[in-house]
Amino acid sequence: MLGRRDRTSMLGALLGLASLSAGAAVDQTFQFEVLLDDDLIGQHRFEIDASGEQQRVTSQAEFEVDFLFITAYRYRHQSNELFRNGCLERLSSTTNDNGTRYQVKGSVLDGAFRVERGQDVEQFEGCVKTFAYWDPAILEQPRLLNPQTGELESVRVQERGPEQVELNGSTIEATRFDLVTDELTIELWYHDQLGWVRLASDTGKGPKLIYRRL
């Protein structure tokens, strides 16, 4: 089982990632099956609607981890976001992390992005981007917004080179990048034509969380 701190950092970074930059495709659905090591625990779905300079994204994640026929851990997350030219303009997200609830709201105000998380309010200057894994432009950003927690996290990226990965029963070559935060390393794979195809991250307790694109 994952500890509370490990679950929050892992899922906050990995699952609250409903964001989009200008380079993403128009009117698409991205569907991922999610595994903990070899065990299927749920899915994460992204629906993207782009119109002109604006992009609207809805993200829904549902996970359950069972132990001895009992649901030992349950996670639900939904996020709605509005972008203009790749910069975040509005955010609304709700999360139930095994009984611990989060609610984050944000919008652009006087040139800065204002985030409300409970009683805490914070403003971030400049163009704010979230963990938009399907947009390789995020790999050039020094900080990314976590939609679950409403916190701006420092990140650094290391390119690992081409590797073989499985996609729907076939093997393809994709380039791996490691996105390193203060608490974990997120491995990302990109294919030249298909874009983002896979994600993996340790959980701090041994099991590995894996996203496989369908």
N, C-alpha and C positions, 0 to 999 in steps of 0.2 A: 504493500500500500504506500501511497505517496503522503508525505507530511503536508500539513496545511500550507506552510510557506512555500514548499516545492510546487504544490498544485497551483497556487496563486501566481507565482512568477512564471511557471511554464505555460499555463493556459492563458494568462493575461497577455503574454507576448505572442503566443502561437495561434490562439483561437480568436482573439479580438482583432482580426486583421482585415476587416471589410473596408478596404480603401482602394483608390484608383488614381492613376496619374494619366496624363493626356495621351500617352503612347498606347494605352490598353485598347482592346478591340471594342467595337460597337455592338450593343445588344447581344450579350453572350451570357451563358450559364456555365459556371465552373463547378464541377462536382468532384469531391475527394472522399474516398473511404479512409478512415482513420484507424490505426492499429496501435496497440501497446505491445511491443515486440511482435509476436505472430498472431495475437488475438484481436479480432475486429471488435472495436468498441463504439463505433458510430460513424457519422458523416458530417461533412462541412460543405455547405452549398453557398455559392455566390451568384447573385443575379445583378447584371450590369446593364444600365440603360443610359446611353450617351446621346446627347442632342446638342449639336454645335459645340460651344465651349464648356458646357456643363456635363457632368457625369454623376449619375445617381447609382448608389450601390446598396444592396441589401444582403446581409450575411446572416446565416443561421447555422449554429453548431449544436449537436446533441450527442452526448457521450454517456455511456454507462459502463462501469467496471464491476463485474460480478465476482464474488468469492464464495465458494461452497453454496451455490444456488441462491445467494443473497446479493442484492445490489449494494455494493460497498461504497460506491462513489458515483455521483450523478452530476452532470454539468450541462447547463443550457445557456446559450448566448445568442442575442440578436442585436444587430447594429444596422442603422440607417445613416448613410453619409452622402453629402453633396459636395462635389468638387467643381472648381472652375479653373481651367488651364492647369490641372494637376495639383492645385493647392486646395487644401481643405477649407470649406466655407461653413459647413454645418455638420454636427454630429449628434446622434442620440443612440445610446446603447443601454441595454439591460442584461444583467448576468446573474445566474443562480449557480454559485460554485459550491455544490453539496450543502446547500442551506444558507450559505453566506451570500447576501445579495449586494449587487453593485448597480449604480445608475449614474451615467455620465451624460452631460449635455454640453455642447459647445457651439460657438458661432463667431463669425468675424465681427469685431466691434472696434471702430476707430483705427482700422489698419492692423489690428492684432487679433489673434485667435484667443477667445476667452472661454475657459473650461470651468464648468461647475461639477464638482464631485461631492455630493452631500453638502456640508457646510463650507467646504473649501473651494475657493475661487482663485484661478491663476490665469495669467495672460502670457502668450508666447508671441514674439515678434517674428516677422518674416513669413515666408511660405512654409506652412506646416504640412508634412507628409506623414502618413501612417505606415504600418508594416504591410505595404502593398507588394507582396512577393512576386506577383506576375509582372510587375513593371521593373525591369533591371535598373532604372534610374535611381531607385532607392539605395542601390549599392554604392552610390556616390554621396549619400547623406551622412552627416556626423551624428544626427539625432532623429529619432522617429517617435511619433505619438502612439502610445498604447491605448486603444479605444476602451478596453475593459476598465483600466484604472484611471485614465485621464492624465497619465504622467508622460513627460517627454524623456525618453531614454537615450543615453549615449550608446552609439554602436560603432563598430569598426569591421571592415570586411577583408577577408583573405581569399584570394583565388587559388583553388586547388587543382584546376585543370580538368581535362576530359575523363569521364568514367562511364562504365556501362551500367544502365539501369533498366528495370523492367517497366513496361507500360502496356497494360491490357494483353498480357501474354507474350509480347514481343520484347526483344532487347534493343535498346537504342543507345546512342552515345550522347551524353549531355555534359555540360560543363558545371562543375561543382564550385560553389562559393560558401564560405563559412561566415555567417553573420554573428558577430560576437557581442553580447551584452554584458552587463556587470555580473549577471547571475548564471547565464547559460550560453551555449553555442548552438546556433540553428544552422543546419546544413541545408543548402538549397541547390537544386539542379535545374539548369535551363537547356532546352533544345533549341537549335537555330531556327526551326520553323514553328515548333509547337509552343515555345516559351517555357514558362514554369511548369515542371512536370512532377516534382517530388520534393518532399521536405522530411527531415529527420532531426530529432533533438533528444539528448539525454534528459532525464527527469530529476537527476540528483539522487535517485534511490535505486538505480540499476536498470529498470525497464526503459526502452526507447520508444518515444512517440514518433509515429510515421504517418505522413500524408501520401497517399497514392492516387494520382489523378485518374479519373474514369473517362 
